[in-house]
Amino acid sequence: MTVGNGADDLVGRLCAAFGQPRLGQSTGRILVPEMSFEAYRMAATAHGLETHTFDFEPNLVPDLDALEKALDMVRPNLVFLATPNNPTGSVVNPDAMKEVMARHPDVLFVLDEAYIEYASVRSLADEVVDCGNAVCLLSVSKLGLAGLRLGFATAHPDLIRVLDAARMPFPVNALSQAVGAMLLNEFGDVLKACVAEVVAERGRVTQSAKEAMGEEHVVVEGEGNFFMVLSDDARSLQSGLMEQGVVVRQFMHPEKGHVLNRLLRISIGSPEQNARLLSALKAL
């Protein structure tokens, strides 16, 4: 395992350490789902790599066949997959993912498990240690500790050595390391209880949102600390909530008919915040 100044730092180091062009290619390449965390593209650009995207969730469900077709076509150095994904909240089947990784030993698979504590599937953080082509990213940010800027990467020791060679001398300050270790070691049960409360609230709030919004909007629970709303009127919904003091995440895409233009991501907050959200939805 190695640590970073948040998972974003580790994403950049992965691009730096494993982004050398393949034989016959002028630049290194990464492959990312079209709907995914923007930091992957930003890190690739900063390190001079090409970003290639593919439609991983045509029906908002991960399509591993589409992934393998894209791998054969692009021949990337790295592929970044968030599971649960942001913003859709979908998860990849761990066993099926391991089979794909085994069939593509010349690609480095980066599994971003920042939201894994909220998911129903198991983490691959321990299992990737036995793989030679996989890295698992973890973070305390989604546990309410984003200010610590503390991320983790697990992988085979040979990969960790290469990743550590690409880091700056002081990537994580001593205070964050000490506080992070203390919280995880001494308050792990408290953090798990908080996660369980969020998962329970996610189910309740999602169901209430479905009832409040009606059939013209599609409400999807997902497996992160948020849920998703699909609507042909997403922009008006976002504006209407904003007018009532409720801020939700709206996404945009240059293609007019793209699903991102219909998508809102709504985070699960405290019971009081969730009540305010539901009241605002009913008032729309």
C-alpha positions in Angstrom: 0.0 0.0 0.0 1.0 3.6 -0.5 -0.6 6.9 0.4 -1.3 10.1 -1.4 -2.5 13.6 -1.0 -6.1 12.4 -1.7 -6.9 9.9 -4.4 -6.4 12.7 -7.0 -2.7 12.8 -6.2 -2.5 9.0 -6.8 -4.3 9.3 -10.2 -1.7 11.8 -11.3 1.2 9.6 -10.1 -0.3 6.6 -11.9 -0.3 8.6 -15.2 3.3 9.7 -14.6 4.6 6.3 -13.7 2.8 4.1 -16.2 2.0 6.5 -19.1 5.0 5.7 -21.4 3.9 5.3 -25.0 3.4 1.7 -26.3 5.5 0.5 -29.2 4.1 2.2 -32.3 2.2 4.9 -30.4 3.4 8.5 -30.1 1.8 9.1 -26.7 0.5 7.2 -23.8 -3.2 6.6 -23.5 -5.8 6.2 -20.9 -9.3 4.8 -21.3 -12.2 6.0 -19.2 -16.0 5.7 -19.3 -17.7 8.6 -20.9 -19.6 9.2 -17.6 -17.0 9.2 -15.0 -14.8 11.2 -12.6 -13.3 14.2 -14.4 -10.0 14.0 -12.5 -8.9 11.1 -14.7 -9.0 13.2 -17.9 -7.4 16.2 -16.1 -4.5 14.1 -14.8 -3.9 12.5 -18.2 -3.8 15.9 -19.9 -1.4 17.3 -17.3 1.0 14.4 -18.0 0.7 14.5 -21.8 -1.4 11.4 -22.2 -4.3 11.0 -24.6 -7.8 10.3 -23.1 -10.1 7.9 -24.9 -13.7 7.4 -23.8 -16.2 4.8 -24.4 -19.9 4.2 -23.5 -19.6 1.9 -20.5 -23.2 2.3 -19.2 -25.5 2.5 -22.2 -28.4 1.5 -19.9 -26.9 2.9 -16.7 -25.5 -0.6 -16.1 -21.8 -1.4 -16.6 -21.1 -3.3 -19.8 -17.9 -5.3 -19.6 -18.2 -6.4 -23.2 -18.1 -2.7 -24.2 -15.0 -2.3 -22.0 -13.2 -5.2 -23.7 -14.0 -3.9 -27.2 -12.6 -0.5 -26.2 -9.5 -2.1 -24.8 -8.8 -3.9 -28.0 -9.5 -0.8 -30.1 -7.6 1.8 -28.0 -4.7 -0.3 -26.5 -4.4 2.0 -23.5 -1.7 2.1 -20.9 -4.3 2.5 -18.1 -8.0 2.2 -17.7 -9.7 4.0 -14.9 -13.0 2.6 -13.6 -14.9 4.0 -10.6 -17.0 1.5 -8.7 -19.4 2.7 -7.5 -19.3 5.1 -10.3 -19.7 8.9 -10.1 -22.3 10.1 -11.1 -24.4 7.0 -11.8 -23.7 5.1 -8.6 -23.4 1.8 -10.5 -21.0 -1.0 -9.4 -18.9 -3.5 -11.3 -19.2 -7.2 -10.4 -15.8 -8.0 -8.7 -15.5 -11.5 -10.1 -16.3 -10.5 -13.6 -13.9 -7.6 -13.3 -11.1 -9.9 -12.3 -11.8 -12.1 -15.3 -11.5 -9.1 -17.6 -8.2 -8.1 -16.0 -6.8 -11.6 -16.4 -7.6 -11.4 -20.2 -5.7 -8.1 -20.6 -2.4 -8.5 -18.7 -0.7 -5.7 -20.6 -3.2 -3.0 -19.4 -3.1 -1.5 -15.9 -6.6 -1.4 -14.4 -7.2 1.3 -11.8 -10.3 0.6 -9.8 -11.4 3.7 -7.9 -13.3 2.6 -4.9 -13.8 6.0 -3.2 -17.5 5.1 -2.6 -17.0 1.4 -1.8 -18.1 1.7 1.8 -21.6 2.5 0.6 -21.8 -0.4 -1.9 -23.2 -3.9 -1.6 -20.3 -5.5 -3.5 -17.0 -6.4 -1.9 -13.9 -4.4 -2.3 -11.0 -5.7 -4.4 -8.4 -3.7 -2.4 -6.9 -6.9 -0.9 -7.3 -9.1 -3.9 -5.4 -6.8 -6.4 -2.3 -7.3 -4.3 -2.0 -10.7 -6.0 -2.5 -9.2 -9.5 0.3 -7.7 -11.6 -1.9 -5.3 -13.5 -4.4 -3.7 -11.1 -4.4 -0.9 -8.6 -7.2 -0.1 -6.2 -7.7 3.5 -5.0 -9.4 4.2 -1.7 -10.1 7.4 0.2 -11.5 8.8 3.5 -13.0 11.7 1.7 -16.4 10.1 1.2 -16.6 9.3 4.9 -16.8 13.0 5.7 -13.0 13.5 6.0 -12.2 15.2 2.7 -10.2 17.9 4.5 -7.6 15.4 5.5 -6.6 14.9 1.8 -5.7 11.3 2.5 -5.9 8.6 -0.2 -4.6 5.1 -0.5 -3.5 2.7 -3.3 -3.2 -1.0 -3.0 -1.5 -3.2 -5.6 1.2 -5.8 -6.1 4.5 -4.7 -4.3 6.2 -4.3 -7.7 3.6 -1.8 -8.8 3.7 0.1 -5.5 7.5 0.5 -5.9 7.0 2.1 -9.3 4.2 4.3 -8.0 6.3 5.4 -5.0 9.2 6.3 -7.3 6.9 8.9 -9.1 5.8 10.7 -5.9 7.1 14.1 -4.7 9.1 14.0 -1.5 6.3 15.1 0.9 2.9 14.1 -0.6 1.0 13.8 2.6 1.5 16.0 5.7 2.3 14.4 9.0 -0.9 15.7 10.7 -3.2 14.2 8.1 -1.4 10.8 8.4 -1.6 10.9 12.2 -5.2 12.0 12.4 -6.2 9.5 9.6 -4.5 6.6 11.4 -6.2 7.5 14.7 -9.6 7.8 13.2 -9.4 4.5 11.3 -7.9 2.6 14.2 -9.9 4.0 17.1 -13.1 5.2 15.5 -13.6 2.6 12.8 -16.9 1.4 14.3 -18.2 5.0 14.5 -17.4 5.5 10.8 -19.1 2.2 9.9 -22.2 3.3 11.8 -22.2 6.6 10.0 -22.0 4.8 6.7 -24.9 2.5 7.7 -27.0 5.5 8.6 -26.3 7.1 5.2 -27.2 3.8 3.3 -30.5 3.6 5.3 -31.3 7.3 4.5 -30.4 6.7 0.9 -33.1 4.1 0.6 -35.7 6.1 2.4 -35.0 9.4 0.6 -34.8 7.8 -2.8 -38.2 6.2 -2.3 -39.7 9.4 -1.0 -38.2 11.3 -3.9 -39.9 8.8 -6.3 -43.2 9.5 -4.7 -42.7 13.2 -4.7 -41.5 13.6 -8.3 -44.0 11.3 -10.1 -43.5 9.0 -13.1 -42.2 11.7 -15.5 -38.8 11.6 -13.7 -36.7 8.5 -13.2 -35.1 8.3 -9.7 -32.3 5.7 -9.3 -30.8 4.9 -5.9 -27.3 3.6 -6.9 -24.6 2.5 -4.5 -22.8 5.7 -3.5 -23.7 8.3 -0.9 -26.1 9.9 -3.4 -28.9 9.1 -5.8 -29.6 10.1 -9.3 -32.5 11.7 -11.1 -33.0 11.5 -14.9 -35.3 14.1 -16.3 -35.9 15.8 -19.7 -36.3 18.9 -17.6 -33.2 18.5 -15.5 -32.1 22.2 -15.8 -35.4 23.5 -14.6 -35.4 21.0 -11.7 -32.0 22.2 -10.7 -33.0 25.8 -10.9 -36.2 25.2 -8.9 -34.3 23.5 -6.1 -31.7 26.2 -6.1 -34.4 28.8 -5.6 -35.4 27.0 -2.4 -31.8 26.8 -1.2 -31.1 23.2 -2.1 -28.0 22.7 -4.2 -27.8 19.6 -6.4 -25.2 18.6 -9.1 -26.3 19.1 -12.7 -24.3 17.7 -15.6 -23.9 18.9 -19.1 -22.7 17.4 -22.4 -22.2 19.1 -25.8 -24.3 16.5 -27.5 -27.9 17.6 -27.1 -29.4 14.2 -26.6 -26.7 12.8 -24.3 -27.9 11.3 -21.0 -25.7 13.6 -18.9 -27.9 16.5 -19.9 -30.8 14.7 -18.2 -29.0 13.8 -15.1 -28.9 15.3 -11.6 -26.9 13.8 -8.7 -28.3 14.4 -5.3 -26.2 13.8 -2.2 -27.6 12.2 1.0 -27.2 14.6 3.9 -28.3 14.8 7.5 -31.9 13.9 8.2 -32.7 17.6 8.5 -31.1 18.3 5.1 -32.9 15.4 3.5 -36.2 16.6 4.9 -35.6 20.0 3.4 -34.7 18.4 0.0 -37.9 16.3 0.0 -40.0 19.4 0.9 -38.4 21.3 -2.0 -39.1 18.4 -4.4 -42.8 18.3 -3.4 -43.0 22.1 -3.9 -41.8 21.9 -7.5 
